[in-house]
Amino acid sequence: MLAQLTISNFAIVRELEIDF
């Protein structure tokens, strides 16, 4: 469960980096 949260958070960060 914790791993899924980490992966989801990492994906969100990647999307933010791509937007900027």
C-alpha distance (Angstrom), angle and dihedral (degrees) to the residues before:
residue distance angle dihedral
M1 . . .
L2 3.77 . .
A3 3.80 90.2 .
Q4 3.80 91.3 54.6
L5 3.81 90.7 52.6
T6 3.78 90.5 49.7
I7 3.80 92.4 49.8
S8 3.81 91.6 46.9
N9 3.80 91.3 49.4
F10 3.83 90.9 48.1
A11 3.83 90.3 50.5
I12 3.82 90.5 51.2
V13 3.80 90.9 50.3
R14 3.79 90.5 49.9
E15 3.81 90.8 51.4
L16 3.81 90.4 50.1
E17 3.80 91.0 50.0
I18 3.82 90.8 50.1
D19 3.82 91.0 49.7
F20 3.78 90.9 53.3
